[in-house]
Amino acid sequence: MAVSRIVGGILGGATGIAVMSVIFLMLEVETREQVQAFDAVARYVGMPGSTTLGFLIFAFVGTFIWPLLFVAVEPYLLFDDSPSNGMTLGALLWIAFFILGRGDLAGPLLVVFAGFTLAAHLAYGFLLGALYDRFADSADRPVDHATREVDSNQP
């Protein structure tokens, strides 16, 4: 049962990172590459200017580290549904990203950065929680061992 929750979390993290990457790409297009979100990640780990390294760290942490943390703490979070708890985690991650990743952005560009990155983090959290929930639900349903089918009449 716990393995399916971990798998769901990792798949949710990978899906969320894919969507987040597209939103960040849209941000780069809209701002004519003034934001450089993946460079912010590289700067944070002490490798400024290494966009590729920034993206790889972003993808690894978002696919494995945050989902595993989510799997561990989700039962203790505020809401009864995992997508809402995922969005809560996404919002907390956004606060840290906004503070650490905005660099010297100011004015309207900062507002655009805030909007796109908040949307990306909330989408990430929702997908993380939804896939975690989907896999947790399927693991919790009883299986009819004679037919090897999940009893869909069970909650």
C-alpha positions in Angstrom: 0.0 0.0 0.0 2.8 2.5 0.9 4.6 1.7 -2.3 1.6 2.7 -4.5 1.5 6.0 -2.6 5.2 6.6 -3.3 4.7 5.7 -7.0 1.7 8.0 -7.2 3.7 10.8 -5.6 6.6 10.4 -7.9 4.3 10.2 -11.0 2.5 13.2 -9.7 5.7 15.1 -9.2 6.9 14.2 -12.7 3.6 15.3 -14.2 3.6 18.4 -12.2 7.2 19.2 -13.2 6.3 18.8 -16.9 3.4 21.2 -16.6 5.5 23.6 -14.5 8.2 23.5 -17.2 5.7 24.5 -19.8 4.4 27.4 -17.7 8.0 28.5 -17.0 8.7 28.4 -20.8 5.6 30.5 -21.4 7.0 33.0 -18.7 10.3 33.1 -20.6 8.5 33.8 -23.9 6.3 36.5 -22.4 9.2 38.3 -20.7 11.6 37.8 -23.6 13.9 35.6 -21.5 14.4 38.3 -18.8 13.4 36.0 -15.9 15.5 32.9 -16.5 13.8 30.7 -13.9 16.2 27.8 -14.2 19.2 30.1 -13.8 17.6 31.1 -10.4 17.8 27.4 -9.4 21.5 27.2 -10.5 22.3 30.5 -8.6 20.7 29.0 -5.5 23.1 26.0 -5.6 26.1 28.2 -6.3 26.4 27.6 -10.1 25.2 30.9 -11.7 24.8 30.8 -15.5 24.3 27.1 -15.7 20.8 26.8 -17.1 21.1 23.1 -17.8 22.2 22.3 -14.3 19.4 24.5 -12.9 16.9 22.6 -15.0 18.2 19.2 -14.0 18.1 20.1 -10.3 14.6 21.5 -10.7 13.4 18.3 -12.4 15.1 16.0 -9.9 13.9 17.8 -6.8 10.4 18.2 -8.2 10.1 14.6 -9.3 11.6 12.9 -6.3 12.4 15.1 -3.3 9.2 17.1 -2.9 6.9 14.2 -3.7 8.6 12.0 -1.1 8.2 14.7 1.4 4.6 15.1 0.4 3.9 11.3 0.9 5.4 11.6 4.4 3.5 14.6 5.5 0.2 14.5 3.6 -1.8 12.7 6.3 -0.9 15.5 8.7 -1.8 18.4 6.4 -4.9 20.6 6.8 -7.3 19.3 4.2 -9.1 16.1 3.7 -8.3 15.8 0.0 -4.8 15.3 -1.4 -5.1 17.8 -4.3 -5.8 20.6 -1.8 -2.9 19.5 0.4 -0.7 19.4 -2.8 -1.7 22.9 -3.6 -0.8 23.9 -0.1 2.7 22.4 -0.5 2.9 24.1 -3.9 2.0 27.5 -2.4 4.7 27.1 0.3 7.3 26.1 -2.3 6.2 29.2 -4.3 6.8 31.5 -1.4 10.4 30.2 -1.1 10.9 30.3 -4.9 9.5 33.8 -5.1 11.8 35.1 -2.4 14.9 33.3 -3.6 14.4 33.2 -7.3 13.2 36.7 -8.2 16.7 38.1 -8.4 16.5 41.8 -9.2 13.1 41.8 -10.9 11.0 44.8 -10.2 7.8 46.6 -11.3 5.5 45.0 -13.8 8.0 42.2 -14.6 7.9 41.2 -10.9 4.0 41.0 -11.1 4.2 38.8 -14.2 6.8 36.6 -12.5 4.7 36.3 -9.4 1.6 35.3 -11.4 3.2 32.8 -13.7 5.2 31.1 -11.0 2.3 31.0 -8.6 0.1 29.3 -11.3 3.0 26.9 -12.0 3.4 25.9 -8.3 -0.3 25.5 -7.8 -0.6 23.3 -10.9 2.4 21.3 -9.7 0.8 20.8 -6.2 -2.6 19.9 -7.7 -1.2 17.3 -10.0 1.1 15.9 -7.2 -1.9 15.5 -4.9 -4.3 14.2 -7.5 -2.0 11.4 -8.7 -1.0 10.6 -5.2 -4.7 10.4 -4.3 -5.5 8.3 -7.4 -2.8 5.7 -6.5 -3.7 5.7 -2.8 -7.4 5.1 -3.7 -6.6 2.2 -5.9 -4.4 0.7 -3.3 -7.0 1.0 -0.6 -9.8 -0.6 -2.5 -10.3 -4.3 -1.8 -9.5 -6.7 -4.7 -11.7 -9.7 -5.5 -8.9 -12.3 -5.7 -11.1 -14.7 -7.7 -11.3 -12.3 -10.6 -8.4 -10.1 -9.8 -10.6 -7.0 -10.2 -10.9 -4.0 -8.0 -14.3 -3.8 -6.3 -15.4 -0.4 -7.5 -18.5 -0.4 -5.2 -16.2 0.2 -2.2 -15.4 3.8 -1.2 
